[in-house]
């Protein structure tokens, strides 16, 4: 059976449950296992992927976010039910997982602003009011603030019994989950439906090729590739795209060739970075679809040029970049890596 982020993460957390804040552990009745589901769980439903080429431009990212949110809820369920046995090591693992999650959301927001919507704008006119552009940007700004609020809980956990703080933190994460779902639902109910009527198969296949090149050229090609594809089987990657290529192999030969090359490119990239991964950070997951330590990959940049790019992002001087959580998180992670 293929390893999943949730079950490997939970196993790793269970193995380290022995390190406790002894003075803070209280002899209390075990938590009600249904309490988390009643108070903090949000129902998440995946959208149907693979039925419409143009809609898939949005759904591949939207379902990726939904999948990550389902993982988040499973991890938090375990933490909540074991909250009176949670120690410092567990808290560090949790925030390591959250750091990776926030990085991925920030990368997705950049992807939308740098590739998806600029490309759509070259093919049709999107009206700010009619297609909810202003509202979408306001929703995104609110999401960034909520993620920052989640990050600010880290020092509080260091000086507060985790069992006492976790219910409050679960409430904040529930709000974040609802806000992210509201964001993707808003796009699917508005601009996605409009775009699906205006963009034809040729345009869509061109975009898929641009998207793949965008991922390969990004700072985190492996992370983005896994983020966009882990919610579907690799054999079903872009199913509508694959069907179109198979039906018209001559017309789509270039796109099909590039599609087949991307796995090799990313496989070589993974071999390069895995060697340098730090072993002193918590093993968030050993899933075959992720790096053995995604947090180390995202944090551990010793390349001066990458450090300069990170500094530009955190200072907001990166030109067309959106106000991503990435730069702020990197500066915060230096403080948290104690």
C-alpha positions as CSV (number, residue, x, y, z in Angstrom):
1,X,0.0,0.0,0.0
2,X,1.3,3.4,-0.9
3,X,2.3,5.6,2.0
4,X,0.3,8.7,2.6
5,X,1.3,11.9,4.2
6,X,-1.2,11.3,7.0
7,X,-0.4,7.8,8.1
8,X,3.4,8.3,8.0
9,X,3.2,11.6,9.8
10,X,1.0,10.1,12.5
11,X,3.3,7.2,12.9
12,X,6.3,9.5,13.3
13,X,4.4,11.6,15.8
14,X,3.3,8.5,17.8
15,X,6.9,7.3,18.0
16,X,8.0,10.5,19.6
17,X,5.1,10.8,22.1
18,X,7.5,9.7,24.8
19,X,9.1,13.2,25.2
20,X,6.6,15.1,27.4
21,X,6.5,18.2,29.5
22,X,6.3,16.1,32.6
23,X,5.2,19.0,34.9
24,X,2.4,19.8,32.5
25,X,0.9,16.4,32.1
26,X,-2.3,16.1,34.0
27,X,-4.2,13.1,35.1
28,X,-7.4,13.9,33.3
29,X,-10.0,11.7,31.6
30,X,-9.2,10.8,28.0
31,X,-10.5,13.3,25.5
32,X,-13.8,12.5,23.8
33,X,-12.8,11.1,20.4
34,X,-15.9,12.7,18.8
35,X,-15.1,16.2,20.1
36,X,-12.8,17.2,17.3
37,X,-15.2,16.1,14.6
38,X,-18.1,18.0,16.2
39,X,-16.2,21.2,16.9
40,X,-13.4,21.6,14.3
41,X,-13.8,19.2,11.4
42,X,-14.9,20.7,8.1
43,X,-16.4,18.6,5.4
44,X,-14.3,18.6,2.3
45,X,-15.5,17.4,-1.1
46,X,-13.2,17.0,-4.1
47,X,-14.4,18.4,-7.4
48,X,-14.6,16.1,-10.4
49,X,-11.4,16.2,-12.3
50,X,-10.7,15.0,-15.8
51,X,-14.1,15.7,-17.5
52,X,-13.4,19.2,-19.0
53,X,-10.0,20.4,-20.2
54,X,-10.5,24.1,-19.4
55,X,-12.0,23.4,-15.9
56,X,-9.1,21.2,-15.1
57,X,-6.8,24.2,-15.3
58,X,-8.4,25.3,-12.1
59,X,-9.4,22.0,-10.6
60,X,-5.9,20.5,-10.5
61,X,-4.8,23.2,-8.1
62,X,-8.1,23.4,-6.2
63,X,-8.2,19.6,-5.5
64,X,-4.5,19.8,-4.5
65,X,-5.4,22.3,-1.8
66,X,-8.4,20.2,-0.7
67,X,-6.2,17.1,-0.4
68,X,-3.7,19.0,1.7
69,X,-6.5,20.3,3.9
70,X,-7.8,16.7,4.4
71,X,-4.3,15.7,5.5
72,X,-4.2,18.7,7.9
73,X,-7.5,17.6,9.5
74,X,-6.3,14.0,10.0
75,X,-3.0,15.2,11.6
76,X,-4.9,17.7,13.9
77,X,-7.4,15.0,14.9
78,X,-4.5,12.9,16.2
79,X,-3.0,15.9,18.0
80,X,-6.2,16.9,19.5
81,X,-7.1,13.4,20.8
82,X,-3.6,13.1,22.3
83,X,-3.3,16.7,23.4
84,X,-2.5,16.0,27.1
85,X,0.5,13.9,26.0
86,X,1.9,16.3,23.5
87,X,5.5,17.5,24.1
88,X,7.9,20.0,22.6
89,X,9.1,17.5,19.9
90,X,5.5,16.9,18.8
91,X,4.9,20.7,18.6
92,X,8.0,21.1,16.4
93,X,6.8,18.4,14.1
94,X,3.4,19.9,13.8
95,X,4.8,23.3,12.9
96,X,7.3,21.7,10.5
97,X,4.3,20.1,8.7
98,X,2.4,23.4,8.8
99,X,5.4,25.3,7.4
100,X,5.5,22.9,4.4
101,X,1.7,23.3,4.0
102,X,1.9,27.2,4.1
103,X,4.8,27.1,1.6
104,X,2.7,25.1,-0.8
105,X,-0.3,27.4,-0.5
106,X,2.0,30.4,-1.0
107,X,3.5,28.8,-4.1
108,X,0.0,28.1,-5.4
109,X,-1.0,31.7,-5.0
110,X,2.2,32.8,-6.9
111,X,1.3,30.3,-9.6
112,X,-2.1,31.9,-10.0
113,X,-0.8,35.4,-10.2
114,X,2.3,34.6,-12.3
115,X,0.9,32.1,-14.8
116,X,-2.8,31.2,-14.7
117,X,-4.5,34.5,-14.7
118,X,-2.0,36.4,-16.9
119,X,-2.4,33.6,-19.4
120,X,-6.2,33.8,-19.2
121,X,-6.0,37.6,-19.7
122,X,-4.3,37.1,-23.0
123,X,-7.3,35.2,-24.4
124,X,-10.2,37.0,-22.9
125,X,-11.2,40.1,-20.9
126,X,-11.8,39.5,-17.3
127,X,-13.9,42.2,-15.7
128,X,-13.0,43.1,-12.1
129,X,-16.6,43.3,-10.8
130,X,-18.3,40.7,-13.0
131,X,-15.7,38.0,-12.5
132,X,-14.9,38.8,-8.9
133,X,-11.2,39.8,-9.4
134,X,-11.3,42.4,-6.6
135,X,-13.1,40.0,-4.2
136,X,-10.7,37.2,-5.1
137,X,-7.7,39.3,-4.2
138,X,-9.3,40.4,-0.9
139,X,-10.0,36.8,0.0
140,X,-6.4,35.9,-0.8
141,X,-5.1,38.7,1.4
142,X,-7.3,37.5,4.3
143,X,-5.9,34.0,3.9
144,X,-2.4,35.2,4.1
145,X,-3.3,37.0,7.4
146,X,-4.8,33.9,8.8
147,X,-1.8,31.8,7.9
148,X,0.4,34.4,9.6
149,X,-1.8,34.2,12.7
150,X,-1.3,30.4,12.7
151,X,2.5,30.9,12.6
152,X,2.3,33.2,15.6
153,X,1.1,30.4,17.8
154,X,4.6,28.7,17.7
155,X,6.1,30.7,20.5
156,X,2.9,30.4,22.5
157,X,3.2,26.6,22.4
158,X,6.8,26.8,23.8
159,X,5.6,28.5,27.0
160,X,2.1,27.0,27.3
161,X,1.0,23.5,28.0
162,X,0.1,22.2,24.5
163,X,-3.0,20.4,25.8
164,X,-4.4,23.7,27.0
165,X,-3.7,25.6,23.7
166,X,-4.6,23.0,21.1
167,X,-8.4,23.6,21.3
168,X,-7.9,27.3,20.5
169,X,-5.4,26.5,17.8
170,X,-7.8,23.9,16.2
171,X,-10.4,26.7,16.0
172,X,-7.9,28.9,14.1
173,X,-7.1,26.1,11.7
174,X,-10.8,25.4,11.2
175,X,-11.2,29.0,10.2
176,X,-8.3,28.7,7.8
177,X,-9.7,25.5,6.3
178,X,-13.1,27.2,5.7
179,X,-11.5,30.3,4.2
180,X,-9.4,28.2,1.8
181,X,-12.4,26.2,0.7
182,X,-14.4,29.4,0.3
183,X,-11.7,30.7,-2.0
184,X,-11.5,27.7,-4.3
185,X,-15.3,27.4,-4.4
186,X,-15.6,31.1,-5.3
187,X,-13.2,30.6,-8.3
188,X,-15.1,27.5,-9.5
189,X,-18.5,29.1,-9.2
190,X,-17.4,32.3,-11.1
191,X,-14.3,32.7,-13.2
192,X,-13.8,29.0,-13.9
193,X,-17.2,28.6,-15.4
194,X,-16.7,31.7,-17.6
195,X,-13.2,30.6,-18.8
196,X,-14.5,27.1,-19.6
197,X,-16.9,28.6,-22.1
198,X,-14.3,30.7,-23.8
199,X,-11.1,28.6,-24.0
200,X,-10.9,25.8,-26.5
201,X,-8.9,22.6,-26.5
202,X,-5.9,24.0,-28.4
203,X,-5.5,26.9,-25.9
204,X,-5.8,24.5,-23.0
205,X,-3.2,22.1,-24.2
206,X,-0.9,25.1,-24.8
207,X,-1.4,26.1,-21.2
208,X,-0.6,22.6,-19.8
209,X,2.7,22.8,-21.6
210,X,3.4,26.2,-20.1
211,X,2.4,24.9,-16.7
212,X,4.8,22.0,-16.8
213,X,7.6,24.3,-17.8
214,X,6.6,26.7,-15.0
215,X,6.9,23.9,-12.5
216,X,10.3,22.8,-13.7
217,X,11.7,26.3,-13.7
218,X,10.4,27.1,-10.2
219,X,12.5,27.2,-7.0
220,X,10.7,24.0,-5.8
221,X,9.9,21.8,-8.9
222,X,9.6,18.6,-6.9
223,X,7.3,20.2,-4.3
224,X,5.0,21.8,-6.8
225,X,4.9,18.7,-9.0
226,X,3.9,16.5,-6.0
227,X,1.4,19.2,-4.8
228,X,-0.4,19.3,-8.1
229,X,-0.4,15.6,-8.8
230,X,-0.6,13.6,-5.5
231,X,-4.4,13.7,-5.4
232,X,-4.5,11.7,-8.6
233,X,-2.7,8.6,-9.9
234,X,0.3,9.4,-12.0
235,X,-1.2,7.2,-14.7
236,X,-4.2,9.6,-14.7
237,X,-2.2,12.8,-14.7
238,X,-4.1,15.3,-16.8
239,X,-6.4,12.6,-18.0
240,X,-8.3,14.8,-20.5
241,X,-5.0,16.1,-21.8
242,X,-3.7,12.6,-22.2
243,X,-6.8,11.5,-24.1
244,X,-6.5,14.5,-26.4
245,X,-2.9,13.6,-27.2
246,X,-3.7,10.0,-27.8
247,X,-6.6,10.9,-30.1
248,X,-4.5,13.4,-32.1
249,X,-0.9,12.3,-31.7
250,X,0.5,14.2,-34.6
251,X,-1.2,17.5,-33.7
252,X,-0.1,17.3,-30.0
253,X,3.2,15.5,-30.4
254,X,5.3,18.3,-28.9
255,X,3.1,18.7,-25.8
256,X,3.0,14.9,-25.4
257,X,6.8,14.6,-25.6
258,X,7.2,17.4,-23.0
259,X,4.7,15.7,-20.7
260,X,6.7,12.4,-20.8
261,X,10.0,14.2,-20.2
262,X,8.9,16.0,-17.0
263,X,9.1,12.9,-14.8
264,X,12.7,12.3,-15.8
265,X,13.6,15.9,-15.2
266,X,12.0,15.9,-11.7
267,X,13.5,12.5,-10.9
268,X,17.0,13.8,-11.6
269,X,16.2,16.9,-9.5
270,X,15.1,14.8,-6.5
271,X,18.4,12.8,-6.6
272,X,20.4,16.0,-6.5
273,X,18.6,17.5,-3.4
274,X,18.1,14.3,-1.4
275,X,21.8,13.9,-0.8
276,X,22.1,17.2,1.0
277,X,19.0,16.8,3.2
278,X,19.6,17.5,6.8
279,X,19.0,14.6,9.1
280,X,18.6,16.6,12.3
281,X,15.2,17.9,11.5
282,X,12.0,15.8,12.2
283,X,11.0,13.3,9.5
284,X,7.7,14.7,8.5
285,X,7.0,12.0,5.9
286,X,8.7,9.2,4.0
287,X,6.1,9.0,1.3
288,X,7.5,8.0,-2.1
289,X,5.7,11.0,-3.6
290,X,7.5,13.5,-1.3
291,X,11.0,14.1,-0.2
292,X,12.0,12.2,2.9
293,X,12.1,15.6,4.7
294,X,10.2,18.3,2.8
295,X,10.8,20.8,5.6
296,X,14.6,20.4,5.2
297,X,14.3,21.0,1.4
298,X,12.3,24.1,1.9
299,X,14.4,25.5,4.7
300,X,17.9,24.2,3.9
301,X,19.0,26.5,1.1
302,X,22.8,27.2,1.3
303,X,22.9,28.6,-2.2
304,X,23.8,32.4,-1.9
305,X,21.7,33.2,-5.0
306,X,18.7,31.4,-3.5
307,X,19.2,33.3,-0.2
308,X,19.2,36.6,-2.1
309,X,15.9,35.6,-3.8
310,X,14.4,34.7,-0.5
311,X,15.4,38.1,1.0
312,X,13.9,39.9,-2.0
313,X,10.6,38.0,-1.5
314,X,10.5,38.7,2.2
315,X,11.1,42.4,1.7
316,X,8.4,42.6,-1.0
317,X,10.8,43.7,-3.7
318,X,10.2,40.8,-6.1
319,X,8.2,42.8,-8.6
320,X,5.2,40.8,-9.8
321,X,5.2,38.4,-6.9
322,X,2.0,38.2,-4.8
323,X,2.2,38.9,-1.1
324,X,3.0,35.3,-0.4
325,X,3.5,33.8,3.1
326,X,6.7,32.3,1.9
327,X,9.2,35.1,2.7
328,X,7.7,35.8,6.1
329,X,7.7,32.1,7.0
330,X,11.3,31.7,6.1
331,X,12.4,34.5,8.4
332,X,10.2,33.1,11.1
333,X,11.5,29.6,10.7
334,X,15.0,30.8,11.7
335,X,13.6,31.8,15.0
336,X,11.7,28.6,15.4
337,X,14.6,26.3,14.6
338,X,15.8,26.3,18.2
